[in-house]
Amino acid sequence: MLVFNQVHFYYKKGQPVLDNVSFTINPGEFVAIVGANGCGKSTIAKLMDGLLLPKGGSVKLNDLDTSVPEDLAKIHEQIGLVFQNPEDQFITTTVMDEVLFGLENIRVPREEMSERVSHALQAVHMGDYLEAMPHELSGGQKQRVAIAAIVAMRPQVIIFDEATSMLDPQGREQVVSIMHELHQQGLTIVHITHHMEEVLTAERMLLIHEGRLEYDGDPLAFFNSMPAADYQLHLPFAVRLHRQLDHHIPLAADWKEMIRSQWSINYKR
């Protein structure tokens, strides 16, 4: 499990970015982290992966502590981080080399590499692009290759830090679909996003507001009962649609099914 225990962090002393933040993410969960720009979401991602260290409190993955230098290498192997801009992660000239690079860093035996690369690219639906050069790919394809490079290392947790924010709607849908496929395979997924439609597909939502954990629970319950605008969050389309239709049907837990039901009801009329 991934545990934040009373975490305090600042970039400039006296100006806390995170103040006494505590939560636990259990193995196999799909958690969305949301909040206004500058609230500390990306800082949380870097603290999870040990790229930043807490100024107070602790961040642990199982019995590994990010503040213990001997634990950091193991944490980096078990937690993968996908950034907003995939080009920030590319350092090689072909898709295959990009996926291989991470495996070489963690000293995977060479006889295992080919199978891992093939499996990872198939997992993100990029198996036909082995020899392609990154600059030839679309934004969504580049992001999928970045994900494949993480998947090949076989982490326990993958953090997506605004990984869909630079993509068009089709690219976002593809990447979110891959997140859920990986989750179904047993990976723990942490999805940091400002697209509220994506939040509804998560099992659990953490809302960070002014450096504190303001909400921890079911995403749909939050949007149905709390003033999202107070936290500079937009209501998801499905929630807005439901309100505009005056609650003609009960609010469904599956937002896609709710839209299909609403469409069917109104189409028949």
C-alpha positions as CSV (number, residue, x, y, z in Angstrom):
1,M,0.0,0.0,0.0
2,L,1.0,3.6,-0.6
3,V,0.8,5.7,2.6
4,F,1.0,9.5,3.1
5,N,1.3,10.1,6.8
6,Q,0.9,13.8,7.9
7,V,3.0,15.0,4.9
8,H,4.2,18.6,4.9
9,F,6.0,20.0,1.9
10,Y,7.1,23.4,0.7
11,Y,9.3,24.8,-2.1
12,K,9.9,28.0,-0.2
13,K,9.9,28.0,3.6
14,G,6.8,29.5,5.1
15,Q,4.7,28.9,2.0
16,P,3.5,25.3,2.3
17,V,2.3,23.5,-0.8
18,L,1.0,20.5,1.2
19,D,0.0,20.8,4.9
20,N,-0.5,17.7,7.0
21,V,-1.9,15.5,4.2
22,S,-2.7,11.9,5.1
23,F,-4.2,9.1,3.0
24,T,-3.7,5.4,2.1
25,I,-4.0,3.9,-1.4
26,N,-4.5,0.2,-1.2
27,P,-3.2,-2.3,-3.8
28,G,-5.4,-2.6,-6.8
29,E,-7.3,0.7,-6.3
30,F,-8.1,3.2,-9.1
31,V,-7.8,6.6,-7.5
32,A,-8.3,10.0,-9.1
33,I,-6.6,13.1,-7.6
34,V,-8.2,16.5,-8.4
35,G,-8.0,20.1,-7.4
36,A,-7.4,23.6,-8.8
37,N,-4.2,24.6,-10.5
38,G,-1.4,25.0,-8.0
39,C,-3.1,23.0,-5.3
40,G,-0.3,20.4,-5.0
41,K,-1.4,17.5,-7.2
42,S,1.8,17.2,-9.2
43,T,3.8,17.6,-6.0
44,I,1.9,14.6,-4.6
45,A,2.9,12.6,-7.7
46,K,6.5,13.4,-7.2
47,L,6.4,12.7,-3.5
48,M,4.8,9.3,-4.2
49,D,7.7,8.4,-6.6
50,G,10.4,9.8,-4.3
51,L,11.4,12.5,-6.8
52,L,10.6,14.9,-4.0
53,L,11.0,14.2,-0.3
54,P,8.6,15.4,2.4
55,K,9.7,18.2,4.7
56,G,7.6,16.6,7.4
57,G,5.8,13.3,7.8
58,S,6.5,10.3,5.6
59,V,5.6,8.7,2.3
60,K,5.9,4.9,2.2
61,L,5.3,2.1,-0.3
62,N,4.6,-1.0,1.9
63,D,7.7,-1.0,4.1
64,L,9.8,1.2,1.9
65,D,10.3,4.9,2.9
66,T,11.1,7.5,0.3
67,S,13.3,9.3,2.9
68,V,15.6,6.3,3.2
69,P,18.2,6.4,0.4
70,E,18.5,2.7,0.3
71,D,14.8,2.3,-0.3
72,L,14.6,4.8,-3.2
73,A,15.9,2.5,-6.0
74,K,13.3,-0.1,-5.0
75,I,10.5,2.5,-5.0
76,H,11.5,3.7,-8.4
77,E,11.2,0.1,-9.7
78,Q,7.8,-0.4,-8.2
79,I,6.2,3.0,-9.0
80,G,6.0,4.3,-12.5
81,L,5.2,7.9,-13.3
82,V,3.7,9.1,-16.7
83,F,4.1,12.8,-17.2
84,Q,1.9,15.4,-18.9
85,N,4.1,15.8,-22.0
86,P,5.3,12.4,-23.4
87,E,8.2,14.2,-25.2
88,D,9.7,15.0,-21.8
89,Q,10.3,11.3,-21.4
90,F,11.6,10.4,-24.8
91,I,15.4,10.1,-25.0
92,T,15.9,7.6,-27.9
93,T,15.1,7.5,-31.6
94,T,12.7,4.5,-31.9
95,V,9.8,3.1,-30.0
96,M,11.6,-0.1,-29.3
97,D,14.7,1.7,-27.9
98,E,12.4,3.9,-25.8
99,V,10.9,0.8,-24.0
100,L,14.3,-0.9,-23.8
101,F,15.9,2.0,-22.1
102,G,14.0,1.6,-18.9
103,L,14.6,-2.1,-18.8
104,E,18.3,-1.5,-19.1
105,N,18.2,1.0,-16.3
106,I,16.7,-1.6,-13.9
107,R,19.1,-4.3,-15.2
108,V,16.5,-6.7,-16.7
109,P,18.3,-9.8,-18.1
110,R,18.7,-9.4,-21.9
111,E,16.9,-12.6,-22.6
112,E,13.8,-11.2,-21.0
113,M,13.8,-7.9,-22.8
114,S,12.2,-8.8,-26.1
115,E,9.2,-10.5,-24.4
116,R,8.7,-7.5,-22.1
117,V,8.9,-5.0,-24.9
118,S,6.4,-6.9,-27.0
119,H,4.0,-7.4,-24.1
120,A,4.2,-3.7,-23.1
121,L,3.5,-2.4,-26.6
122,Q,0.6,-4.8,-27.1
123,A,-0.8,-3.7,-23.8
124,V,-1.1,-0.1,-25.1
125,H,-2.1,-1.1,-28.7
126,M,1.2,0.0,-30.2
127,G,2.6,-3.4,-31.2
128,D,2.8,-2.4,-34.9
129,Y,5.1,0.6,-34.2
130,L,8.2,-1.1,-32.9
131,E,10.5,0.6,-35.4
132,A,8.7,3.9,-35.6
133,M,10.4,7.1,-34.6
134,P,8.7,9.2,-31.9
135,H,8.4,12.3,-34.0
136,E,6.3,10.3,-36.5
137,L,3.6,9.6,-33.9
138,S,0.6,11.5,-32.8
139,G,0.3,12.9,-29.3
140,G,-1.8,10.0,-28.2
141,Q,0.5,7.5,-29.7
142,K,3.5,9.1,-28.0
143,Q,1.7,9.0,-24.6
144,R,0.9,5.3,-25.2
145,V,4.6,4.6,-25.9
146,A,5.5,6.4,-22.7
147,I,3.1,4.2,-20.8
148,A,4.5,1.1,-22.5
149,A,8.0,2.1,-21.2
150,I,6.6,2.0,-17.7
151,V,4.5,-1.1,-18.1
152,A,7.6,-3.0,-19.4
153,M,9.3,-2.4,-16.0
154,R,6.3,-4.2,-14.3
155,P,5.6,-1.7,-11.5
156,Q,3.0,-2.2,-8.8
157,V,1.7,1.4,-9.1
158,I,1.4,3.7,-12.1
159,I,0.8,7.4,-11.6
160,F,-0.6,9.4,-14.5
161,D,0.2,13.0,-13.8
162,E,-2.1,15.0,-16.1
163,A,-1.2,12.4,-18.8
164,T,-4.3,13.3,-20.9
165,S,-4.2,17.0,-20.6
166,M,-2.3,17.6,-23.9
167,L,-4.3,15.1,-26.0
168,D,-7.4,15.5,-28.2
169,P,-10.6,13.8,-27.1
170,Q,-9.8,10.6,-29.0
171,G,-6.3,10.4,-27.5
172,R,-7.7,11.0,-24.0
173,E,-10.3,8.3,-24.5
174,Q,-7.6,5.8,-25.6
175,V,-5.3,6.6,-22.7
176,V,-8.0,6.4,-20.1
177,S,-9.2,3.1,-21.6
178,I,-5.6,1.7,-21.3
179,M,-5.6,2.9,-17.6
180,H,-8.6,0.8,-16.9
181,E,-7.2,-2.2,-18.8
182,L,-4.1,-2.0,-16.7
183,H,-6.2,-1.7,-13.6
184,Q,-8.2,-4.8,-14.5
185,Q,-4.9,-6.6,-14.7
186,G,-4.2,-5.8,-11.1
187,L,-2.2,-2.6,-11.2
188,T,-2.8,0.2,-8.8
189,I,-3.7,3.4,-10.8
190,V,-3.4,7.0,-9.6
191,H,-4.9,9.4,-12.1
192,I,-4.2,13.1,-11.6
193,T,-6.5,15.0,-13.9
194,H,-8.5,18.2,-14.5
195,H,-11.0,16.4,-16.8
196,M,-13.9,15.7,-14.5
197,E,-15.5,13.2,-16.9
198,E,-12.4,11.0,-16.4
199,V,-12.8,11.3,-12.6
200,L,-16.2,9.6,-12.7
201,T,-14.6,6.4,-14.0
202,A,-12.4,6.1,-10.9
203,E,-13.3,4.1,-7.8
204,R,-12.3,6.9,-5.4
205,M,-11.5,10.6,-5.6
206,L,-9.1,12.6,-3.5
207,L,-9.7,16.4,-3.6
208,I,-6.7,18.6,-2.7
209,H,-7.7,22.2,-1.8
210,E,-5.2,24.8,-0.6
211,G,-2.7,22.1,0.3
212,R,-5.1,20.0,2.3
213,L,-7.1,16.8,1.7
214,E,-10.6,18.2,1.4
215,Y,-12.5,15.1,0.2
216,D,-11.8,11.4,0.0
217,G,-14.5,9.2,-1.3
218,D,-16.8,8.2,-4.2
219,P,-16.6,10.7,-7.1
220,L,-20.2,10.6,-8.0
221,A,-21.2,11.3,-4.4
222,F,-19.0,14.3,-4.4
223,F,-20.5,15.8,-7.6
224,N,-24.0,15.0,-6.4
225,S,-23.7,16.6,-3.0
226,M,-20.9,19.1,-2.8
227,P,-20.4,22.5,-4.5
228,A,-17.7,21.7,-7.1
229,A,-17.5,25.3,-8.2
230,D,-16.2,26.3,-4.7
231,Y,-13.1,24.2,-5.5
232,Q,-12.7,25.5,-9.1
233,L,-13.9,22.2,-10.5
234,H,-16.3,21.8,-13.4
235,L,-19.3,19.4,-13.2
236,P,-18.9,16.4,-15.5
237,F,-21.1,16.3,-18.5
238,A,-23.1,13.4,-17.2
239,V,-23.9,15.2,-13.9
240,R,-24.9,18.4,-15.8
241,L,-27.1,16.4,-18.1
242,H,-28.8,14.6,-15.3
243,R,-29.6,17.9,-13.6
244,Q,-30.9,19.5,-16.8
245,L,-33.2,16.5,-17.3
246,D,-34.7,17.2,-13.9
247,H,-33.9,13.9,-12.4
248,H,-36.3,11.9,-14.6
249,I,-34.4,8.7,-13.7
250,P,-32.4,7.8,-10.5
251,L,-28.7,8.8,-10.6
252,A,-26.8,5.8,-11.9
253,A,-23.4,4.6,-10.6
254,D,-22.3,4.0,-14.1
255,W,-22.2,7.4,-15.9
256,K,-21.9,5.9,-19.4
257,E,-25.0,3.7,-18.7
258,M,-26.8,6.8,-17.4
259,I,-26.1,8.7,-20.6
260,R,-27.3,5.7,-22.7
261,S,-30.4,5.4,-20.7
262,Q,-31.2,9.2,-20.9
263,W,-30.5,9.1,-24.7
264,S,-32.9,6.1,-25.1
265,I,-35.6,7.7,-23.0
266,N,-35.5,11.0,-24.9
267,Y,-35.1,9.4,-28.3
268,K,-38.2,7.3,-27.8
269,R,-40.2,10.5,-27.0
